[in-house]
Amino acid sequence: MYKTGTGTDVCLTEIVSQLNERIENKVDTPLYILACPAWVKYAEPVLPFFIPLLSTVKFTSQITGVLIKTLVADQLGVKPAEIFSCACNSLVWQ
């Protein structure tokens, strides 16, 4: 079991990189950071004008899944196809 903290770190690093690039290029449109795949899927047909303003950074659980299937698989000597990951972002620990 892995927490998505590392994915969050990668996500924040990528967002800062995108923001810095926009500042350096003097892009004067907003950058919306809505990485939830469900929201993006909703916006594509309903708000197509909004899509170019969205950050391309993946959701933290998506990033963590990629890291597990690449880095962790390599470290464990396991084929990525043998690893299954799922995420529950509303899990409450007691």
N, C-alpha and C positions, 0 to 999 in steps of 0.2 A: 504494500500500500504506500502510495506516495502522495504527499500534499502538493498542491499546485503553487507553492511558494516560489520555486525556481522558475516556473512558467510565468509567474507574476513579475519576477525580476527581469526576465527576457522581454516580456511585454512592455514594461516601463522603459527599458533601454531603447527598444525599437521606436516607441512613441516619441521619446526625446529626440531621437535621431531624425524622425520625420519632421518634428517641429523645427529643429535647427535648420534643416534643409529648406523649409519654407521661409524661415526668417532670412537666411542667407540669399535666397532667390527673390526676396521681397514679394512673395505671394500674398495677396491681400484678401483672399477668401478664407473663411474659417475651416478648421480641420476638426471634424467630429469624430470622437473616439467612442464608437459603439461596436465593439467587437462581437457581440452576441450574434451567432449565425442565424438564429430565428428572426431577429430584428432586421438583419440585412435581407433575408429572404422575403420578408414582408415589404421592405422598402423598394425592392427591385421593380415590382409591377405597380405599386401604389405611388411611390415617390421617386421616380427614376432620375429626376433632376438633382436629387440629394446624393446619389451614389458617388459622383466624382469628389464630393466633399468629405467622404468617409475615409478614415484611416484604414490602411490595408493590413494592420497588425491583427493577428489571430487572437482569439479568445484564450485566456490563460490555461484553461483545461485542454484546449487544442494543442497549445505549445508544449504543455507537459506530456501529452500523449506522444507527440513527435519525439521528444527527448527520451522517453521510455523506450520507444521502438527503435531508436538509433543508438544513443549512447549506452543506455542500460543493457540493451540486447547485446551490443558489442562487448561490454565489460563481463557479462555473464556467459558469453559464447553461445547465445541463443539466437535462432533465426527470428527476425522481426515478425514473420508470419505466425510464429508460435506464441506471440505475446498479444494479449487482449487487454485493452484498457477501457475503462468507463469512468465517467465523472458524474458526481452528484454535487452540484453547487449549493444545494439547500440543506445539506446534511448538518444536523445539529449534534454536537458532541456533548455528552452529559457525564 
